[in-house]
Amino acid sequence: MIYRIILSLRHLFYDKGWKKSRKAAVPTICVGNVTVGGTGKTPHTELILRLLMNSDKWAYSNIAMLSRGYKRRTKGFQPVPAGGSARLYGDEPVQIASKLRAVTVAVDSNRIRGCEKLVEDNNAQIIVLDDAFQYRKLIPTLSIVLVDYNRPVHKDHLLPWGRLRDLPSRIRKADAVIVTKCPAYMDEADKEQWRRHLRLREEQPLFFTTVNYTAPEPVFPEADARYIYSQRLVLVTGIANNAPLRSHLSDSYKIERRIEYRDHHRFTGSDMRKMASAVKALPTACIMTTEKDAQRMRDVKKVPDNVKQRLFYVPIQAAFLSPEEEAAFTEFMLGRL
């Protein structure tokens, strides 16, 4: 009740204008959620960036992405180079900077200052904001809230008894909602049931996406691709929910051992030695991790050779359930911008 009261008062102050908010100098898209991790913000930020890059309207514009850079060791505004250190910039910004070289990526916990710097220093013409739905000081041009299909908001509770970090009623304030990590097929009745559960406004768009995994890629150059074809696996993760990845890998591998850490875990030499011990006991096993975890593992200075040879990550992509739904979302997004 105390947490709910604090949240309610905070939002009331912004809604009434007693605490000031303002827009950026260029169009902004906010990608966020009301829960603690696990809804797929990074893959959906990538998805939106790719849609902008492929659109006639924004393809030749200077597109930027701004994140706070969770758990980074630097302060203030920082441009993120491709191949940069997750320790300095955060794992998610480094992942996007490495995959989308045409996008300017930066980190700043002060989103207003970050947007100003991107416009002034990099001539950004549109900015995608990762995880900024709770940042009420900035009014985005378009706000998109993500909800995990496997963790329905209407069955959850506010912290500390549940995973909700914001009031579930705030979902109604978003310009659009995306239910993520859905099964590959959903009928219209299932979709309509989600609309009722979320208590959306009649005119509020609702979209559905699923997760696609692609072929494993090496974390380190020393990796031996032959280990990918092993049928035995050590799974190492430091994310909020690894169940979808486990399910995907179980189709091709027998997961002999799971080494699990908290979300955004900062890997150490001790963690690497633990992996080395695991594969010493399982000499033919491959080590598999997530794309986000791979960014943080690359920061570890001393990695045993038998880990480097066996360590791979599984790239992840968010995709709409159908081409028609992707087209509808793109039309909606571009129209609002």
C-alpha positions as CSV (number, residue, x, y, z in Angstrom):
1,M,0.0,0.0,0.0
2,I,2.9,2.4,0.8
3,Y,4.5,1.7,-2.6
4,R,1.1,2.1,-4.4
5,I,0.5,5.5,-2.6
6,I,3.9,6.8,-3.6
7,L,3.5,5.8,-7.2
8,S,0.0,7.3,-7.3
9,L,1.1,10.6,-5.9
10,R,4.1,10.8,-8.2
11,H,1.9,10.2,-11.3
12,L,-0.7,12.7,-10.0
13,F,1.9,15.4,-9.7
14,Y,3.0,14.9,-13.3
15,D,-0.6,14.5,-14.6
16,K,-1.7,17.8,-12.9
17,G,1.4,19.6,-14.1
18,W,2.7,20.3,-10.5
19,K,5.9,18.5,-11.6
20,K,7.1,19.7,-15.1
21,S,7.5,17.6,-18.2
22,R,8.6,18.5,-21.6
23,K,9.2,17.2,-25.1
24,A,12.5,16.7,-26.9
25,A,13.4,18.8,-29.9
26,V,12.9,15.8,-32.2
27,P,10.4,12.9,-32.4
28,T,11.0,10.3,-29.7
29,I,9.7,6.7,-29.2
30,C,9.6,5.3,-25.7
31,V,9.9,1.5,-25.3
32,G,9.1,0.4,-21.7
33,N,7.1,-1.8,-19.4
34,V,5.5,-1.8,-15.9
35,T,7.4,-4.9,-14.6
36,V,10.9,-5.7,-13.4
37,G,12.7,-7.1,-16.5
38,G,11.9,-10.0,-18.8
39,T,9.5,-8.4,-21.3
40,G,12.0,-8.1,-24.1
41,K,12.7,-4.4,-24.3
42,T,16.1,-4.8,-26.1
43,P,14.8,-7.0,-29.0
44,H,11.8,-4.7,-29.4
45,T,14.0,-1.7,-29.4
46,E,16.0,-3.3,-32.2
47,L,12.8,-4.2,-34.0
48,I,11.6,-0.6,-33.9
49,L,15.0,0.7,-35.0
50,R,15.0,-1.7,-38.0
51,L,11.5,-0.7,-39.0
52,L,12.6,3.0,-38.9
53,M,15.7,2.2,-41.0
54,N,13.6,0.3,-43.6
55,S,10.9,3.0,-43.9
56,D,10.8,5.6,-46.7
57,K,10.3,8.4,-44.2
58,W,13.3,7.7,-41.9
59,A,15.7,5.5,-43.8
60,Y,18.0,8.4,-44.7
61,S,17.7,10.2,-41.3
62,N,20.1,10.2,-38.4
63,I,18.5,7.7,-36.1
64,A,19.6,7.4,-32.4
65,M,19.0,5.2,-29.4
66,L,19.2,6.4,-25.8
67,S,19.5,4.2,-22.8
68,R,20.3,4.8,-19.2
69,G,23.0,2.1,-19.4
70,Y,21.9,0.0,-16.4
71,K,24.8,-1.0,-14.1
72,R,27.4,0.8,-16.1
73,R,30.5,2.2,-14.3
74,T,30.5,5.5,-16.2
75,K,28.5,8.6,-15.4
76,G,26.7,11.2,-17.4
77,F,26.2,11.2,-21.2
78,Q,28.4,8.7,-23.0
79,P,28.4,7.8,-26.8
80,V,28.5,4.0,-27.1
81,P,31.0,2.6,-29.7
82,A,30.4,-0.7,-31.5
83,G,32.3,-3.4,-29.6
84,G,32.4,-1.2,-26.5
85,S,32.6,-2.5,-22.9
86,A,29.4,-3.6,-21.2
87,R,31.1,-2.5,-17.9
88,L,31.4,1.0,-19.2
89,Y,28.1,1.4,-21.1
90,G,25.7,-1.4,-20.1
91,D,25.1,-4.7,-21.9
92,E,22.0,-3.6,-23.9
93,P,23.4,-0.4,-25.4
94,V,26.6,-2.3,-26.4
95,Q,24.5,-5.0,-28.0
96,I,22.6,-2.6,-30.1
97,A,25.6,-0.5,-31.0
98,S,27.4,-3.6,-32.3
99,K,24.5,-4.9,-34.3
100,L,23.1,-1.7,-35.8
101,R,26.2,0.3,-36.9
102,A,24.1,3.0,-38.7
103,V,22.3,3.9,-35.4
104,T,23.9,6.4,-33.0
105,V,23.8,4.8,-29.5
106,A,24.3,6.7,-26.3
107,V,23.6,6.3,-22.5
108,D,22.5,8.9,-20.0
109,S,20.3,8.5,-16.9
110,N,19.1,12.1,-17.6
111,R,17.0,11.4,-20.7
112,I,16.3,15.1,-21.4
113,R,20.1,15.9,-21.3
114,G,20.8,12.8,-23.4
115,C,18.3,13.8,-26.1
116,E,19.7,17.3,-26.2
117,K,23.3,16.0,-26.6
118,L,22.2,13.6,-29.4
119,V,20.6,16.4,-31.3
120,E,23.4,19.0,-30.7
121,D,26.4,16.7,-31.1
122,N,25.1,14.0,-33.5
123,N,22.3,15.8,-35.3
124,A,19.9,13.1,-34.3
125,Q,16.6,13.4,-36.1
126,I,14.6,10.8,-34.2
127,I,15.5,9.0,-30.9
128,V,14.3,5.7,-29.6
129,L,14.3,5.6,-25.7
130,D,15.0,2.2,-24.1
131,D,13.2,1.7,-20.8
132,A,11.9,5.3,-20.3
133,F,8.2,4.7,-19.5
134,Q,8.7,5.7,-15.9
135,Y,10.8,8.8,-16.8
136,R,7.9,11.3,-16.5
137,K,10.2,14.4,-17.0
138,L,10.2,13.6,-20.8
139,I,7.0,13.5,-22.9
140,P,7.6,11.1,-25.8
141,T,6.1,11.5,-29.2
142,L,5.0,7.8,-29.0
143,S,5.0,5.5,-26.0
144,I,4.9,1.7,-26.4
145,V,4.5,-0.6,-23.4
146,L,5.5,-4.3,-23.4
147,V,3.7,-7.0,-21.5
148,D,5.0,-10.6,-21.2
149,Y,2.6,-13.2,-22.4
150,N,3.9,-15.6,-19.8
151,R,3.5,-13.2,-16.9
152,P,0.1,-11.6,-17.2
153,V,0.0,-8.2,-15.5
154,H,-3.5,-8.9,-14.2
155,K,-2.2,-11.8,-12.2
156,D,0.8,-9.9,-10.8
157,H,1.4,-7.7,-7.8
158,L,3.4,-4.5,-7.0
159,L,6.8,-4.9,-5.5
160,P,7.9,-6.4,-3.2
161,W,5.2,-9.1,-3.4
162,G,5.2,-9.3,-7.2
163,R,7.1,-8.0,-10.3
164,L,5.2,-4.8,-11.0
165,R,7.3,-1.7,-10.6
166,D,4.5,0.6,-11.7
167,L,0.8,0.8,-11.4
168,P,-0.9,-1.6,-14.0
169,S,-3.4,1.2,-14.8
170,R,-0.5,3.1,-16.3
171,I,-0.7,0.7,-19.3
172,R,-3.8,2.6,-20.4
173,K,-1.7,5.7,-20.8
174,A,0.5,4.2,-23.5
175,D,-0.1,5.0,-27.1
176,A,0.3,1.3,-28.0
177,V,0.7,-2.0,-26.2
178,I,2.7,-5.1,-27.4
179,V,2.2,-8.5,-25.8
180,T,5.6,-10.2,-26.2
181,K,6.9,-13.8,-26.2
182,C,3.6,-15.1,-27.6
183,P,3.1,-18.5,-29.2
184,A,3.6,-18.5,-32.9
185,Y,-0.2,-18.6,-33.5
186,M,-3.0,-16.9,-31.6
187,D,-6.6,-16.7,-32.7
188,E,-8.7,-13.5,-32.5
189,A,-10.5,-14.8,-29.4
190,D,-7.2,-15.1,-27.5
191,K,-6.2,-11.6,-28.6
192,E,-9.5,-10.1,-27.6
193,Q,-9.1,-11.8,-24.2
194,W,-5.8,-10.0,-23.7
195,R,-7.4,-6.7,-24.5
196,R,-10.0,-7.3,-21.8
197,H,-7.4,-8.4,-19.2
198,L,-5.3,-5.3,-19.8
199,R,-8.5,-3.1,-19.7
200,L,-7.3,-1.1,-22.7
201,R,-9.0,1.9,-24.1
202,E,-11.2,1.1,-27.1
203,E,-9.0,3.1,-29.5
204,Q,-5.7,1.8,-28.0
205,P,-3.8,-0.4,-30.4
206,L,-2.7,-3.9,-29.2
207,F,-0.1,-5.9,-31.0
208,F,1.5,-9.4,-30.5
209,T,5.0,-10.6,-31.1
210,T,6.9,-13.8,-30.7
211,V,10.6,-14.7,-30.1
212,N,12.8,-16.0,-32.9
213,Y,16.2,-17.5,-32.2
214,T,18.9,-17.8,-34.9
215,A,22.0,-19.9,-35.2
216,P,24.5,-19.8,-32.3
217,E,27.5,-17.4,-32.7
218,P,30.9,-17.4,-30.9
219,V,31.4,-15.2,-27.9
220,F,35.2,-15.2,-28.5
221,P,37.2,-15.6,-31.7
222,E,38.9,-18.7,-30.3
223,A,35.6,-20.7,-30.3
224,D,35.6,-24.0,-32.2
225,A,32.4,-24.3,-34.2
226,R,32.4,-28.1,-34.0
227,Y,31.1,-27.8,-30.4
228,I,27.8,-26.4,-31.7
229,Y,27.0,-29.9,-33.0
230,S,27.5,-31.5,-29.6
231,Q,24.3,-32.9,-28.1
232,R,25.3,-32.0,-24.6
233,L,25.0,-28.5,-23.2
234,V,25.9,-26.3,-20.2
235,L,23.5,-23.3,-20.1
236,V,24.8,-20.1,-18.5
237,T,22.4,-17.2,-18.0
238,G,22.2,-13.9,-16.1
239,I,18.7,-12.7,-17.3
240,A,15.3,-12.2,-15.7
241,N,13.7,-15.3,-17.4
242,N,15.6,-18.0,-19.3
243,A,12.6,-20.3,-19.8
244,P,12.0,-19.5,-23.5
245,L,15.7,-20.1,-24.3
246,R,15.8,-23.3,-22.3
247,S,12.7,-24.5,-24.3
248,H,14.3,-23.6,-27.6
249,L,17.7,-25.3,-26.8
250,S,16.0,-28.4,-25.4
251,D,14.9,-29.3,-29.0
252,S,18.5,-29.8,-30.0
253,Y,20.5,-30.4,-26.9
254,K,20.4,-32.2,-23.6
255,I,21.0,-29.5,-21.0
256,E,23.3,-31.3,-18.6
257,R,23.9,-28.3,-16.3
258,R,22.4,-24.9,-15.7
259,I,24.5,-22.1,-14.2
260,E,22.1,-19.2,-13.4
261,Y,22.7,-15.7,-12.1
262,R,20.5,-12.6,-11.4
263,D,19.6,-10.3,-14.2
264,H,22.5,-8.1,-15.5
265,H,25.0,-10.2,-13.5
266,R,28.5,-9.0,-13.9
267,F,30.6,-12.0,-14.7
268,T,34.0,-12.6,-13.0
269,G,37.0,-14.8,-13.4
270,S,35.4,-17.0,-10.7
271,D,32.3,-17.5,-12.8
272,M,34.5,-18.5,-15.8
273,R,36.4,-21.0,-13.7
274,K,33.0,-22.5,-12.7
275,M,32.2,-22.9,-16.4
276,A,35.6,-24.5,-17.0
277,S,34.9,-27.0,-14.2
278,A,31.6,-27.9,-15.7
279,V,33.0,-28.6,-19.2
280,K,35.9,-30.5,-17.6
281,A,33.3,-32.9,-16.2
282,L,31.5,-32.9,-19.6
283,P,34.4,-32.9,-22.1
284,T,32.2,-32.9,-25.3
285,A,29.7,-30.3,-24.0
286,C,29.1,-26.9,-25.5
287,I,28.5,-23.8,-23.4
288,M,25.6,-21.7,-24.5
289,T,24.5,-18.2,-23.2
290,T,22.3,-15.3,-24.2
291,E,23.1,-12.4,-26.4
292,K,23.0,-9.9,-23.5
293,D,25.2,-12.1,-21.3
294,A,27.8,-12.4,-24.0
295,Q,28.4,-8.7,-23.9
296,R,29.3,-8.9,-20.2
297,M,31.4,-12.1,-20.6
298,R,33.6,-10.3,-23.0
299,D,34.7,-7.9,-20.3
300,V,36.2,-10.7,-18.2
301,K,40.0,-10.5,-18.5
302,K,41.0,-14.1,-17.8
303,V,38.9,-16.7,-19.5
304,P,40.1,-20.3,-19.5
305,D,40.9,-21.6,-23.0
306,N,38.4,-24.5,-22.7
307,V,35.6,-22.0,-22.0
308,K,36.6,-19.7,-25.0
309,Q,36.6,-22.8,-27.3
310,R,33.1,-23.9,-26.2
311,L,31.2,-20.6,-25.5
312,F,28.5,-19.5,-27.9
313,Y,25.5,-17.2,-27.6
314,V,22.0,-17.5,-29.3
315,P,20.9,-14.3,-31.1
316,I,17.3,-13.3,-30.4
317,Q,14.9,-11.3,-32.5
318,A,11.4,-10.1,-31.8
319,A,8.9,-10.6,-34.7
320,F,5.2,-9.8,-35.1
321,L,2.9,-12.9,-35.5
322,S,2.2,-12.0,-39.1
323,P,3.3,-9.7,-41.9
324,E,-0.1,-8.0,-41.8
325,E,0.4,-7.2,-38.1
326,E,3.9,-5.8,-38.7
327,A,2.5,-3.6,-41.5
328,A,-0.3,-2.4,-39.2
329,F,2.2,-1.5,-36.5
330,T,4.6,0.2,-38.9
331,E,1.7,2.3,-40.4
332,F,0.5,3.2,-36.9
333,M,4.1,4.2,-35.7
334,L,4.9,6.2,-38.8
335,G,1.6,7.9,-38.7
336,R,2.1,9.0,-35.1
337,L,5.6,10.3,-35.8
